[in-house]
């Protein structure tokens, strides 16, 4: 089980919502005791995830059981839910009462109601074997159209919580805000980190564009802010200084490589405001963090992912799968640590399998390390295009254009290079400008315009 030690934080505030309602840690424990009277050991429980008190209260209470939890985005279509339902045959569902009536009454009926949320039992549940070590299934598909999931064990999650805590040092007085979906591995990691230390989370469905979000941010004196690259691109438009209140202690960024110029600007602002800025690298398969670098104290390029988290280690392999032992030579990045997932699954039959990964994760990323053993990403193994026989990383193409203030996406289709840019760019001569920047002919790529990029 995870979070079983939170009893010592009983009188502290765990969650605060948009209406300033509060839930203390003793309420999580109280609900956990109620739930244990209704569920059988080692059950699969679907949790409809949303940034609400009821959703997070359900997750944190259920995390203290030995059940296998499956967070599912609240906006899932009925068709996709049926796919997941048929694939995993969950024994129970935690969701809002109204949600049950609208979508899932066909499969479930409520057995416990708590503050407009309910625990429901599957009308058609099956009995099958589940590996005792499993704790979470996280979807590899944002739309949930594909039921493939990452299997995470108790050990995976607990090990990663402890590793991250060694550098973030979250304490009971810390407070963050839910600007990321908690069913997303990075968002869930933030929730687990704060609950693990008896800290607080301000729970809101408001976005960075909403006035109410910033009212909550200021009123409750947020001490740490966390985002993906797109989060900071939005903040750039809203003025980055907005996140620097008098209590902010650190900022973290994960979920992909940030635009180098934006990373540099945030680092500069953090230095000026004496705030720590952590850039982190990870994958859902690593529960999810593998490395970090504190940007305000180390002068490195934006592609630097730093060193591995405590208890883990990186190494590089060449095309023949042999270890690379020299600095500044690129190879595939491999991570080894107890936070590495135990395998993938597509249905309940895969849940009986034992650890298939043995603590080793081949990331699919290409990287090199410098003389200080800091690692730098250079691209993806599968994201290359050949022009005149020369292999060029699609990520390099995107980075070069972004450095010239051309936001883009590059893809390879049927051996042809397509570069997508937004229509706001002037159409005249754009192909020639891109050609000059990339040092390739206009005939070597197709330029396409889109209204905006799907995020």
N, C-alpha and C positions, 0 to 999 in steps of 0.2 A: 504493500500500500504506500501511497505518497500522501503527504500533508498530515499524517497521523499525529504529529507532534504539536499541532496548532492549539491544543488545549491550553498551553501556557500563555497564549495571547487572548484568552477568553474575553476580556473586557475591552480589547482594542477594536477599532473600526476596520472592517475588511473592505466594504463597498459603500459608495455614496452615489446616488443617482441624480438625474437632472432636476428633480423636485426636492433635492437635499435630504431624501430619505436615506437612512443609514442602516447597515446590517453589520452587527458585530460578530466576532469569531465564534461566540457561544451559540449564535443562531445556526451557523454552519454545522456545529457539533450536534445541536438539537435536531436538525433535519436529518443528519446522518443516522442518528439513533432510531428515528421513525422509519427511515428507508430500510434499514437492516431487518425490520420486522416483516417486510413485504417481499424482499428479493432473495432468491436462492444464490448460493455461493457460485462463483465463476460463471456469471451470466454475461451476455452481450447486451449493452444498453446504448441505444441511440440517444444523443442529446441534440436537440435543435438549438444551434448556437446563434446567439444574437447578443449585442452589447446592451444587455438589460440585467437588472438585479436578479430576477428569477432564473435566468439562464445560467449566470455565473454562480449563483448560490447552489443550483442543482449540480453543476460540474464539480465544485469544490467539495460538496457533501459526498458525491458519488466517488470522487477520487480517493476517499478514505475507506472505500470498500475494496474487495478483491475482484471486482467486476472488470470486464473489458469494455472500455468506453470508446464510442465512435461519434465525435462531433460532426454535425451535418449543418451546412449553411441554411438559415431560415428561409431563404428565397428559392429553395430547391423546387423544381417542378414536380407535379404529381407523377409524371411518367418516369423521371429520374429516381424519385423516391422508391417507386415500385421495383426498379432495377436493383437498387441497393437492398431493399427489403427482401427480395427473392434471393439475392446473392448471399446475404449474411444471416437471415432468419433471426433477427434480434429478439431477445426474450422480453425486453422492456423498452419504453420510450419516455424521455423526460421532455416536456414541451409546455407551452402556454395553453390554457384551456381552449381559447378561441381557435388556436392553431389546430388542435385536435379535431374540433367540429368541422373546420373547413376542409381539411385535407386527409386526415388519417383515421377517421372513425371506422373505415372499412376494415382496418387491421387491428386496432387497439381499443381497449376500454380502460377508464381510469380506476386505480385502486387506492390512490393517495392524492389528496389535493392540498396544496400549500401556497398561499398568497398568489392566487390566479394561475399557478402552475400545477402540473400534475404528473405523477408517475403512473404510467399505463402499462398494462400487460398485453402481450401479443396473443390474440385469439387463437392463432394457429402455430404456436411455438413448437420447435423441434428440440430434441435432446441430442447433443453431439459433444465430442471432446474438444477442449480448449487448452492449449499449453498454459500451464500454471504461471509462467513467467510474464505473459503478455498483459499489458495495461492499456495501451492506446492503439487505435487504428486511425491513421491520418490519410485522407484522400490525396492521390497524386493528380487529381483532375479538379480544377476549380469549379466546373459546372456539374461535377458528379455524374456525368453521363457515362463515364467509365469507372466501374467499381474497384479498380486496382487501388490498393492501399499499402502504406508503409506500416509494418508491424514494429511497435516499440514496447520494450519490456520495462518492468519496474526499475531494473538496474540501469538501463539506458537513460531514463528520465532523471533518476536520482543522481547519477554520476554527472550528468550535464548541469543540473542545478548547482551542485557543489563546485564544479569547475568554473562556472560563470561567476558565482558568488565570490570567488577568490580575487577577482579583479574589480567587479562592480561594487562589492561591499555594501549591498542594500541592508538597511537597518529598519527598525520598527517605526521610525519617524519619517520614512520615505513615502512618497505619494506620486502615482503616475495617473495618466488618463488614457482611456481606451480609444485611441484614434485608429487602431488596427483591429481587424476582425480576430476574435480569439480562437476560431477554429483553424486559422492559419498558423503554421508551426512557430513562426517568430512571435506572433501575438500571444499564443498559448504559453510560450516560454516566458514572456514578460509577466503574464498572470501567475504562473508557477513560482517565479522568482520572488514576487512580492508576497504571495501567500506564505511561502516558505519562511519568510522572516517577520511575519506579523505586520507587514506594511499595508498601505491602503491603495485602493484603485477607485478613481472617479469614473463611473460607468455611464457612457453616453453614446447615442447613435448619431449625434450631430457630427458634421464634418468640419474641416478647417475653414470652410467658407461661411459657416454659421456663426452669428454673433454670440449665440448661447454657448458655443464651445469655448470661446475665449473668456466669457463671463465665469464659467466653471473653472477654467485654467487659472484665472487670477484669484478668484474667491478662495479656492482650496489650496493655493500656493503649491503648485506642482513642483516636485523636486527633481524629476527626470523625465525627459521626452525621448520617444523612440519612433523611428520611422524607416521606411524604405526609400530608395532614391526618388521615386515619384512624389513622396510626401514632402521632401525638401525642395523639389521643383515647384510644387504648389506654394510652399512657404516663401520661396524666392519672389514669386509674384505678389505675395501678401506682405512682403518685407520680413526678412529673416529675423530681425531684431525682436519680433513679436514674441519669440519663445524665451527670451532672456528676462525672467522675473528675478526678484531678489532672493528667491529660495532655490532656484534651479542649480543642481549640483553636477549633473552630467547629462550628456546626450549620446544616444547610440544610433547607429545606422547599420542595417543589414539588408538582405533580400536582393542583392545584386550590386554591380559596380556603379558607383556614382560618377556623374560628369566631373572630370578632373578640375575644371574651373570652379564648379559649385563646391566641391570638396575643399578646395583651397580657401574659398571665401568663408565657409563655415568654420574651418580650422582657425582662420584669422580672427573671426568674431569671438570664438570660444577663448582664444588666448587673451584677447582684450578684456573679456568679462570674467576671466579666471574660472572657466568651466571646462571640465574634462570632456573630450569628444572621442568616443570609441567607435571605430569602424570594425565591423565583425563579419566573418565569413562562415557560411554554413550551408547545410542542406537538410531537408526534413529527415533524410536517412541518418543524420547524425544527432538527432534529438533536440535542437538542430544546430548547435554551435560547434565549430571546429577550431576557430582561431580568432584573434582580436589584435588590434593595435590602437594605442592611445595616441591620437594624431597631434595633440598639442605639445607633446614632449619629444616626438621623433620626426625628424625631417625626412620624409620618404615620398615616393610618387603615389599617385592616387591608386595605382594598380596593386599596391602593397597590401597584403592581408596579414602581415605580421607573423607571429609565432603561434603554435598550437596552444589550445587551452590546457590547463593543468591535467595531467593524467593521460594526455594524448600525444601523438607525434606524427609528423609529416615525413614523407620521403618521395622521391621521384623515380619513375621507371621509364626506360626507353621502349622502342617498338618491340623489342624482344623480351620485354618484361624484366629486364635486368636493372638493378638499382643504379642510379646516377650518383656518383660520389664527388663530383666537382661543382663548384659554384658557377652561376651564370650560364648553365646549360639547361635548356628547356626539355621537359618531359611531362608525362602524365602525373598529376598530383594524387598521391595515395595517403589516406588517413588511417591511423590505427588507434583505437581507444574503446573503452567500455560503453561509450555512448552510441556506438555504431549499431544500427537497427538489426533485427534478427531475420529479416527477409520481407518479400512482398507477398500479398495475398489478393485473390480475386473472388473468393467465396469462403463460406464457413469451413469447407473441407481443408483449406490451407492453414487453418488455425491450430491444427494438432502438430504441425511440423516443428522440429527443434531448430535451434540457431543455425541458419544457413550461411551466415556471413563471417562468423568467428572473429568479430571485432575489426574486420578489414573493410574499408570502403574505397573503391576506385571512383574518384570523383568525376571523371570525364573532362576535367579542366586541365589545361596545360599551364605550367608554371616553371619558374626557376627560383633559386635562392641566392642571396648575396653573402658577403663575407661575415655578416652579423647573424646569419641564419634566418633573416627575414625572407618570407616567401612573396613572390609577385606573380599574379595571374597574367597570362599572355593570350588566352583564348580558349575555345572549346575544341576538343578532338574532331567533332563532327561539323564544325562551322568553318569550313574552308571552301574557297573557290579557286579554280585554276585559270589563270590568264596568261596566255603564251607559255604554258607549262610551269608557271610560277604559282605556288600555293600562297594565297592571301587569306588571312583570317577575316571573316565577316565582322567580328568584333573590332578588329583594327580599323576597318573601313568606317564603322559607326563612330568609333572614338575620334578618328581624324576629322570627320565632318562635324562632330559635336564641338570639337575644339575651335572650329571656324563658325560656330553659332548656327549650324545647320542640323536641326534635330531630325533624325532619320531612323529607318529600320532597314537592314539589308538581309535578303534571303537568297537562297540558291534553289532554283526550280528547273529541272530538266537540263542541268549543267549551264544554265543562264543566270547571270547576276541581276537581281532586281533591287533597286534602291527606292524606297518610299519616303517622300517628304510631304509636309503639310502644305495645303493650298495657299496659306498665308505668305509663303515664299514667292517672290517674283518669278514668273515663269520664263521671262526672257533671259536667255544665256545661262540658266541654272545648270544645264547639262555640261556646258563648257567650264563653268566654275568648278563643278564637282570633278570633272576630268582633270583639271589643273591641280587640284588639291591631292587627288589620289594617284596622279601620274599614270593614268590609263586613258585609252581613247574613248570617245563618246560612243563608238560602236561596240565597246566591250561591256556595256551595261544598258539596262532598260530603266528609265526614270518614270516613276509613277507618282501621282498626286492623290492624297487623301484629305478628307475634311479635318480629321484629327485621328490620333492613334488610340486604339482601344487599350485601356489600362486595366 
